[in-house]
Amino acid sequence: MILLQSPCRYLLQVLSTRVENLDKGVELDCQCVEFDDVRYHIQATVKNPNLLLLSLSLPAPPPETVFFGGLPQGAIEAIKAAYGVVLQILDPPRDGFNLTVKLNLSKLPPDEEHKQALLVKIASIREVVQGAPLRAILKQLVSRGVKSDLNQIVSLVHRPNESFFVIPRRDKVTVIFPMRFKDSIDTVLATSFLQEFVEARRTAGLNNAPPCLWSSSPPQELEGAPNEALSANAGFVSFVIFPRHVEGRKLDRTVWSLSTFHAFVSYHVKCSEGFTHTRMRRRVESLIEALDRAKPDSENAKKTDQTNRSFKRLGIRDGRGSFNSK
């Protein structure tokens, strides 16, 4: 299986090209769209080539998910902690975007290795912003700082007008995804994929992975959630996260994997559908070839008829004589 990478490849390419060609001072204005309707807008002017404006648009939140100042809870603090003085948050953001930051390229570290690492981190700004609430909850799990009165359902957006749910406990965090698909074929493939996904977790080599469950109906942990948020035509997937799953460097990887789980499933469903179509086309082509081989050769048939038959042209008198003799 292929895991989605957190850095936006297009954004990283634009940043790297800009840093390498600062002396040229080329004006820059480009946009790109990533999966789950995440949009980027990068701008730079010739007058200030070291300054770059980066705007980020997140998926529209459903009614059960609350944004604070147009951003997920804790996003501002997460940006300041991750980027320091390199990024400056602009308020208000550009029209149509949730966040606009000013990037000062002159404050990048001189060392090439550290500079490239920081550019990769900037290209992963989606992970920092969108995963801020989940990261805060999982950090509390590591420090065992989740209070007993915080055992409530937390709704986090991950797709346009769709959310997943987090139920924090003192010793574990349960993450539940309602799986929705518009296409009926995608729904069937996703249901089969998720059931196999749960079965694969039970193999010996994945004992340390988070426990995974699938059910066709909402789990008991979602009692009290809005009915509109519990409509799922491909069932519900639950992950149970323990402190060992978010220790050290595992935290960022766990946050990203959970935040993009639906996109991960959708990607593999589309790959399975494309593979199935390819196999079907190959099968049809092989059947057509077999039918073509079974057809008689028309030219050979004509030649056979011509060699086995002979004709004699008769004159009028010969024709009458043969008729009278009969």
C-alpha positions as a Markdown table, in Angstrom:
| # | Residue | x | y | z |
|---|---|---|---|---|
| 1 | Met | 0.0 | 0.0 | 0.0 |
| 2 | Ile | 1.1 | 3.6 | -0.7 |
| 3 | Leu | 1.0 | 6.2 | 2.1 |
| 4 | Leu | 0.4 | 9.8 | 1.1 |
| 5 | Gln | 3.2 | 12.2 | 1.8 |
| 6 | Ser | 2.6 | 15.2 | 4.0 |
| 7 | Pro | 4.6 | 17.8 | 2.0 |
| 8 | Cys | 2.8 | 19.2 | -1.0 |
| 9 | Arg | 5.1 | 18.3 | -3.8 |
| 10 | Tyr | 4.1 | 21.3 | -6.0 |
| 11 | Leu | 4.5 | 23.8 | -3.1 |
| 12 | Leu | 7.9 | 22.3 | -2.3 |
| 13 | Gln | 9.0 | 22.6 | -5.9 |
| 14 | Val | 7.9 | 26.2 | -6.0 |
| 15 | Leu | 9.7 | 27.1 | -2.8 |
| 16 | Ser | 12.9 | 25.3 | -3.8 |
| 17 | Thr | 13.0 | 27.0 | -7.2 |
| 18 | Arg | 12.4 | 30.4 | -5.6 |
| 19 | Val | 15.2 | 29.9 | -3.2 |
| 20 | Glu | 17.6 | 28.8 | -5.9 |
| 21 | Asn | 16.7 | 31.8 | -8.1 |
| 22 | Leu | 16.4 | 34.7 | -5.7 |
| 23 | Asp | 18.9 | 36.8 | -7.7 |
| 24 | Lys | 16.6 | 36.8 | -10.7 |
| 25 | Gly | 13.7 | 38.4 | -8.9 |
| 26 | Val | 10.9 | 36.9 | -11.0 |
| 27 | Glu | 7.3 | 37.8 | -10.1 |
| 28 | Leu | 5.4 | 34.8 | -8.9 |
| 29 | Asp | 1.6 | 34.1 | -8.7 |
| 30 | Cys | 0.4 | 30.5 | -8.8 |
| 31 | Gln | -2.3 | 28.3 | -7.3 |
| 32 | Cys | -2.7 | 24.6 | -6.8 |
| 33 | Val | -5.3 | 22.3 | -5.4 |
| 34 | Glu | -4.6 | 19.2 | -3.4 |
| 35 | Phe | -6.8 | 16.2 | -2.4 |
| 36 | Asp | -9.8 | 16.9 | -0.1 |
| 37 | Asp | -10.2 | 20.4 | -1.6 |
| 38 | Val | -7.1 | 22.0 | 0.0 |
| 39 | Arg | -5.9 | 25.0 | -2.0 |
| 40 | Tyr | -2.7 | 26.9 | -2.0 |
| 41 | His | -1.9 | 30.4 | -3.4 |
| 42 | Ile | 1.7 | 31.5 | -3.7 |
| 43 | Gln | 2.7 | 35.1 | -4.5 |
| 44 | Ala | 5.9 | 37.0 | -4.7 |
| 45 | Thr | 6.9 | 40.4 | -6.3 |
| 46 | Val | 10.0 | 41.6 | -8.1 |
| 47 | Lys | 10.4 | 44.5 | -5.6 |
| 48 | Asn | 10.7 | 42.2 | -2.5 |
| 49 | Pro | 12.0 | 38.9 | -3.8 |
| 50 | Asn | 12.8 | 37.6 | -0.3 |
| 51 | Leu | 9.2 | 37.9 | 0.8 |
| 52 | Leu | 6.6 | 35.3 | -0.3 |
| 53 | Leu | 2.9 | 35.2 | 0.6 |
| 54 | Leu | 1.4 | 31.7 | 1.1 |
| 55 | Ser | -2.4 | 31.3 | 1.5 |
| 56 | Leu | -4.1 | 28.1 | 2.5 |
| 57 | Ser | -7.7 | 27.1 | 2.1 |
| 58 | Leu | -9.1 | 24.2 | 4.1 |
| 59 | Pro | -12.2 | 22.0 | 3.5 |
| 60 | Ala | -15.4 | 23.6 | 4.6 |
| 61 | Pro | -16.3 | 22.4 | 8.1 |
| 62 | Pro | -19.7 | 20.6 | 8.7 |
| 63 | Pro | -22.1 | 22.0 | 11.3 |
| 64 | Glu | -20.8 | 19.7 | 14.1 |
| 65 | Thr | -17.2 | 21.0 | 13.7 |
| 66 | Val | -16.2 | 24.4 | 15.1 |
| 67 | Phe | -13.4 | 26.6 | 13.7 |
| 68 | Phe | -11.9 | 29.4 | 15.7 |
| 69 | Gly | -11.1 | 32.4 | 13.6 |
| 70 | Gly | -11.5 | 30.4 | 10.5 |
| 71 | Leu | -8.9 | 27.8 | 11.6 |
| 72 | Pro | -9.0 | 24.6 | 13.6 |
| 73 | Gln | -8.4 | 24.9 | 17.4 |
| 74 | Gly | -4.8 | 25.4 | 18.2 |
| 75 | Ala | -3.6 | 26.1 | 14.7 |
| 76 | Ile | -2.1 | 29.5 | 15.4 |
| 77 | Glu | -0.1 | 28.1 | 18.3 |
| 78 | Ala | 1.0 | 25.2 | 16.2 |
| 79 | Ile | 2.3 | 27.5 | 13.4 |
| 80 | Lys | 4.3 | 29.6 | 15.7 |
| 81 | Ala | 5.8 | 26.6 | 17.4 |
| 82 | Ala | 6.7 | 24.9 | 14.1 |
| 83 | Tyr | 8.1 | 27.8 | 12.1 |
| 84 | Gly | 9.2 | 30.5 | 14.6 |
| 85 | Val | 10.3 | 33.8 | 13.0 |
| 86 | Val | 10.4 | 32.4 | 9.5 |
| 87 | Leu | 6.6 | 32.7 | 9.0 |
| 88 | Gln | 4.5 | 35.7 | 10.0 |
| 89 | Ile | 0.7 | 35.2 | 10.2 |
| 90 | Leu | -1.3 | 37.9 | 8.4 |
| 91 | Asp | -4.7 | 39.0 | 9.8 |
| 92 | Pro | -7.1 | 39.0 | 8.0 |
| 93 | Pro | -6.1 | 36.4 | 5.4 |
| 94 | Arg | -6.7 | 36.8 | 1.7 |
| 95 | Asp | -10.3 | 36.5 | 0.5 |
| 96 | Gly | -11.3 | 32.9 | 0.0 |
| 97 | Phe | -8.6 | 31.5 | 2.2 |
| 98 | Asn | -8.4 | 30.4 | 5.9 |
| 99 | Leu | -4.8 | 31.4 | 6.4 |
| 100 | Thr | -2.2 | 33.7 | 4.9 |
| 101 | Val | 1.4 | 33.8 | 6.0 |
| 102 | Lys | 4.4 | 35.9 | 5.0 |
| 103 | Leu | 7.6 | 33.8 | 4.4 |
| 104 | Asn | 10.9 | 35.6 | 4.8 |
| 105 | Leu | 13.4 | 33.7 | 2.7 |
| 106 | Ser | 16.3 | 35.7 | 4.1 |
| 107 | Lys | 15.8 | 34.1 | 7.5 |
| 108 | Leu | 16.2 | 30.6 | 6.2 |
| 109 | Pro | 19.2 | 28.8 | 7.8 |
| 110 | Pro | 22.5 | 29.0 | 5.7 |
| 111 | Asp | 23.2 | 25.3 | 6.0 |
| 112 | Glu | 21.8 | 23.5 | 2.9 |
| 113 | Glu | 20.6 | 20.5 | 4.8 |
| 114 | His | 18.7 | 22.5 | 7.4 |
| 115 | Lys | 17.4 | 24.8 | 4.8 |
| 116 | Gln | 15.9 | 21.9 | 2.8 |
| 117 | Ala | 14.4 | 20.4 | 5.9 |
| 118 | Leu | 12.7 | 23.7 | 6.7 |
| 119 | Leu | 11.3 | 24.0 | 3.2 |
| 120 | Val | 9.9 | 20.5 | 3.5 |
| 121 | Lys | 8.3 | 21.6 | 6.8 |
| 122 | Ile | 6.8 | 24.7 | 5.2 |
| 123 | Ala | 5.4 | 22.5 | 2.4 |
| 124 | Ser | 3.8 | 20.4 | 5.1 |
| 125 | Ile | 1.8 | 23.4 | 6.5 |
| 126 | Arg | -1.4 | 21.6 | 5.8 |
| 127 | Glu | -0.4 | 18.9 | 8.3 |
| 128 | Val | 0.5 | 21.5 | 10.9 |
| 129 | Val | -2.7 | 23.5 | 10.6 |
| 130 | Gln | -5.3 | 20.8 | 9.9 |
| 131 | Gly | -3.8 | 18.3 | 12.4 |
| 132 | Ala | -3.4 | 20.8 | 15.2 |
| 133 | Pro | -6.5 | 19.7 | 17.3 |
| 134 | Leu | -5.7 | 16.0 | 16.9 |
| 135 | Arg | -2.0 | 16.6 | 17.7 |
| 136 | Ala | -3.0 | 18.4 | 21.0 |
| 137 | Ile | -5.2 | 15.5 | 22.1 |
| 138 | Leu | -2.5 | 12.9 | 21.3 |
| 139 | Lys | 0.1 | 15.0 | 23.2 |
| 140 | Gln | -2.2 | 14.9 | 26.2 |
| 141 | Leu | -2.4 | 11.1 | 25.8 |
| 142 | Val | 1.4 | 10.8 | 26.0 |
| 143 | Ser | 1.6 | 13.0 | 29.1 |
| 144 | Arg | -1.5 | 11.3 | 30.6 |
| 145 | Gly | -3.0 | 14.8 | 30.9 |
| 146 | Val | -6.5 | 14.0 | 29.7 |
| 147 | Lys | -8.9 | 14.8 | 32.5 |
| 148 | Ser | -11.8 | 12.5 | 33.3 |
| 149 | Asp | -14.4 | 15.1 | 32.5 |
| 150 | Leu | -13.0 | 15.5 | 28.9 |
| 151 | Asn | -14.4 | 12.1 | 27.8 |
| 152 | Gln | -16.5 | 13.9 | 25.1 |
| 153 | Ile | -16.8 | 13.5 | 21.4 |
| 154 | Val | -14.6 | 15.9 | 19.4 |
| 155 | Ser | -15.4 | 16.5 | 15.8 |
| 156 | Leu | -12.6 | 17.3 | 13.4 |
| 157 | Val | -12.9 | 18.2 | 9.7 |
| 158 | His | -11.0 | 16.2 | 7.1 |
| 159 | Arg | -13.1 | 16.5 | 3.9 |
| 160 | Pro | -15.5 | 19.1 | 2.6 |
| 161 | Asn | -18.5 | 19.2 | 4.9 |
| 162 | Glu | -17.4 | 15.9 | 6.5 |
| 163 | Ser | -15.8 | 15.1 | 9.8 |
| 164 | Phe | -14.3 | 12.3 | 11.9 |
| 165 | Phe | -14.7 | 11.9 | 15.6 |
| 166 | Val | -12.1 | 11.6 | 18.4 |
| 167 | Ile | -13.0 | 10.3 | 21.9 |
| 168 | Pro | -10.2 | 11.0 | 24.3 |
| 169 | Arg | -9.6 | 8.9 | 27.4 |
| 170 | Arg | -6.9 | 8.9 | 30.1 |
| 171 | Asp | -5.2 | 5.8 | 28.7 |
| 172 | Lys | -6.3 | 5.8 | 25.1 |
| 173 | Val | -7.9 | 7.8 | 22.3 |
| 174 | Thr | -10.5 | 6.3 | 20.0 |
| 175 | Val | -10.7 | 7.8 | 16.4 |
| 176 | Ile | -13.8 | 6.9 | 14.4 |
| 177 | Phe | -14.3 | 7.6 | 10.7 |
| 178 | Pro | -17.8 | 7.5 | 9.0 |
| 179 | Met | -16.9 | 6.3 | 5.5 |
| 180 | Arg | -18.9 | 7.9 | 2.7 |
| 181 | Phe | -18.6 | 7.5 | -1.1 |
| 182 | Lys | -20.8 | 9.0 | -3.8 |
| 183 | Asp | -20.3 | 6.2 | -6.4 |
| 184 | Ser | -22.0 | 2.8 | -5.7 |
| 185 | Ile | -19.0 | 0.9 | -7.1 |
| 186 | Asp | -16.6 | 2.8 | -4.9 |
| 187 | Thr | -18.9 | 2.0 | -1.9 |
| 188 | Val | -18.7 | -1.8 | -2.6 |
| 189 | Leu | -15.0 | -1.8 | -3.2 |
| 190 | Ala | -14.4 | 0.4 | -0.1 |
| 191 | Thr | -16.5 | -1.9 | 2.1 |
| 192 | Ser | -14.5 | -4.9 | 1.0 |
| 193 | Phe | -11.2 | -3.1 | 1.3 |
| 194 | Leu | -12.0 | -2.0 | 4.9 |
| 195 | Gln | -13.0 | -5.4 | 6.0 |
| 196 | Glu | -9.8 | -6.9 | 4.6 |
| 197 | Phe | -7.9 | -4.0 | 6.3 |
| 198 | Val | -9.3 | -5.0 | 9.7 |
| 199 | Glu | -8.4 | -8.7 | 9.0 |
| 200 | Ala | -4.8 | -7.8 | 8.0 |
| 201 | Arg | -4.4 | -6.0 | 11.4 |
| 202 | Arg | -4.8 | -9.4 | 13.1 |
| 203 | Thr | -1.7 | -10.9 | 11.4 |
| 204 | Ala | 1.4 | -11.5 | 13.6 |
| 205 | Gly | 3.5 | -8.9 | 11.9 |
| 206 | Leu | 1.2 | -6.0 | 12.9 |
| 207 | Asn | 0.8 | -6.7 | 16.6 |
| 208 | Asn | 2.1 | -3.2 | 17.4 |
| 209 | Ala | -0.3 | -1.4 | 15.1 |
| 210 | Pro | -3.3 | 0.4 | 16.6 |
| 211 | Pro | -6.4 | -1.9 | 17.0 |
| 212 | Cys | -8.8 | -1.5 | 14.1 |
| 213 | Leu | -12.5 | -2.3 | 13.9 |
| 214 | Trp | -15.2 | -2.0 | 11.2 |
| 215 | Ser | -18.9 | -2.0 | 11.7 |
| 216 | Ser | -21.9 | -1.2 | 9.4 |
| 217 | Ser | -23.6 | 0.8 | 12.2 |
| 218 | Pro | -22.4 | 3.6 | 14.4 |
| 219 | Pro | -20.3 | 2.4 | 17.3 |
| 220 | Gln | -21.5 | 3.0 | 20.9 |
| 221 | Glu | -18.9 | 5.7 | 21.4 |
| 222 | Leu | -20.8 | 7.9 | 19.0 |
| 223 | Glu | -23.9 | 8.1 | 21.1 |
| 224 | Gly | -25.0 | 11.7 | 21.3 |
| 225 | Ala | -23.4 | 12.7 | 18.0 |
| 226 | Pro | -25.6 | 14.5 | 15.4 |
| 227 | Asn | -27.6 | 12.1 | 13.2 |
| 228 | Glu | -26.5 | 14.0 | 10.1 |
| 229 | Ala | -22.9 | 13.1 | 10.8 |
| 230 | Leu | -23.6 | 9.4 | 11.3 |
| 231 | Ser | -24.7 | 8.7 | 7.7 |
| 232 | Ala | -22.1 | 6.3 | 6.2 |
| 233 | Asn | -22.8 | 4.0 | 3.3 |
| 234 | Ala | -19.4 | 2.2 | 3.7 |
| 235 | Gly | -19.6 | 1.7 | 7.4 |
| 236 | Phe | -17.5 | 3.0 | 10.3 |
| 237 | Val | -13.8 | 2.4 | 11.0 |
| 238 | Ser | -12.4 | 2.8 | 14.5 |
| 239 | Phe | -8.8 | 3.1 | 15.6 |
| 240 | Val | -7.7 | 2.8 | 19.2 |
| 241 | Ile | -4.5 | 4.9 | 19.8 |
| 242 | Phe | -2.4 | 4.1 | 22.9 |
| 243 | Pro | 0.6 | 6.1 | 24.2 |
| 244 | Arg | 3.1 | 3.8 | 22.5 |
| 245 | His | 1.7 | 4.8 | 19.1 |
| 246 | Val | 2.5 | 8.5 | 19.6 |
| 247 | Glu | 5.8 | 8.5 | 21.4 |
| 248 | Gly | 8.6 | 10.6 | 20.0 |
| 249 | Arg | 8.6 | 10.9 | 16.2 |
| 250 | Lys | 5.6 | 8.6 | 15.9 |
| 251 | Leu | 3.3 | 11.5 | 16.8 |
| 252 | Asp | 3.6 | 13.4 | 13.5 |
| 253 | Arg | 3.2 | 10.3 | 11.4 |
| 254 | Thr | 0.1 | 9.2 | 13.4 |
| 255 | Val | -1.5 | 12.6 | 13.1 |
| 256 | Trp | -1.0 | 12.7 | 9.3 |
| 257 | Ser | -2.1 | 9.1 | 8.8 |
| 258 | Leu | -5.3 | 9.6 | 10.7 |
| 259 | Ser | -6.0 | 13.0 | 9.2 |
| 260 | Thr | -5.8 | 11.6 | 5.6 |
| 261 | Phe | -7.2 | 8.1 | 6.2 |
| 262 | His | -10.2 | 8.7 | 4.0 |
| 263 | Ala | -8.0 | 9.9 | 1.2 |
| 264 | Phe | -5.8 | 6.9 | 1.7 |
| 265 | Val | -8.8 | 4.6 | 1.3 |
| 266 | Ser | -10.2 | 6.5 | -1.7 |
| 267 | Tyr | -6.8 | 6.3 | -3.5 |
| 268 | His | -6.6 | 2.5 | -3.1 |
| 269 | Val | -10.3 | 2.1 | -4.1 |
| 270 | Lys | -9.6 | 4.0 | -7.3 |
| 271 | Cys | -6.5 | 2.0 | -7.9 |
| 272 | Ser | -8.5 | -1.3 | -7.4 |
| 273 | Glu | -11.2 | -0.1 | -9.8 |
| 274 | Gly | -8.6 | 0.9 | -12.4 |
| 275 | Phe | -6.9 | -2.5 | -12.1 |
| 276 | Thr | -10.2 | -4.3 | -12.4 |
| 277 | His | -11.0 | -2.4 | -15.6 |
| 278 | Thr | -7.6 | -3.2 | -17.0 |
| 279 | Arg | -8.1 | -6.9 | -16.3 |
| 280 | Met | -11.6 | -6.8 | -17.9 |
| 281 | Arg | -10.3 | -5.1 | -21.0 |
| 282 | Arg | -7.5 | -7.6 | -21.4 |
| 283 | Arg | -9.9 | -10.5 | -21.0 |
| 284 | Val | -12.3 | -9.0 | -23.6 |
| 285 | Glu | -9.3 | -8.6 | -26.0 |
| 286 | Ser | -8.3 | -12.2 | -25.5 |
| 287 | Leu | -11.8 | -13.4 | -26.2 |
| 288 | Ile | -12.0 | -11.4 | -29.3 |
| 289 | Glu | -8.7 | -12.9 | -30.5 |
| 290 | Ala | -10.0 | -16.4 | -29.8 |
| 291 | Leu | -13.1 | -15.6 | -31.9 |
| 292 | Asp | -11.0 | -14.2 | -34.7 |
| 293 | Arg | -9.0 | -17.4 | -34.8 |
| 294 | Ala | -12.1 | -19.5 | -35.0 |
| 295 | Lys | -13.4 | -17.7 | -38.1 |
| 296 | Pro | -12.7 | -19.5 | -41.4 |
| 297 | Asp | -10.3 | -17.7 | -43.8 |
| 298 | Ser | -12.5 | -16.3 | -46.6 |
| 299 | Glu | -9.7 | -16.2 | -49.2 |
| 300 | Asn | -8.7 | -19.8 | -48.6 |
| 301 | Ala | -12.4 | -20.8 | -48.8 |
| 302 | Lys | -12.7 | -19.1 | -52.2 |
| 303 | Lys | -9.6 | -20.8 | -53.5 |
| 304 | Thr | -10.9 | -24.2 | -52.4 |
| 305 | Asp | -14.2 | -23.6 | -54.2 |
| 306 | Gln | -12.4 | -22.6 | -57.4 |
| 307 | Thr | -10.2 | -25.7 | -57.4 |
| 308 | Asn | -12.9 | -28.2 | -56.8 |
| 309 | Arg | -15.4 | -26.8 | -59.4 |
| 310 | Ser | -15.0 | -26.7 | -63.2 |
| 311 | Phe | -17.2 | -25.0 | -65.7 |
| 312 | Lys | -17.7 | -25.6 | -69.4 |
| 313 | Arg | -19.1 | -22.9 | -71.7 |
| 314 | Leu | -21.7 | -24.3 | -74.1 |
| 315 | Gly | -22.8 | -22.8 | -77.4 |
| 316 | Ile | -26.4 | -22.3 | -78.4 |
| 317 | Arg | -26.4 | -25.5 | -80.6 |
| 318 | Asp | -24.6 | -27.5 | -77.9 |
| 319 | Gly | -27.2 | -26.4 | -75.4 |
| 320 | Arg | -30.1 | -27.4 | -77.6 |
| 321 | Gly | -28.6 | -30.7 | -78.5 |
| 322 | Ser | -28.0 | -31.6 | -74.8 |
| 323 | Phe | -31.6 | -30.5 | -74.1 |
| 324 | Asn | -33.1 | -32.7 | -76.9 |
| 325 | Ser | -31.0 | -35.7 | -75.9 |
| 326 | Lys | -32.6 | -35.5 | -72.5 |
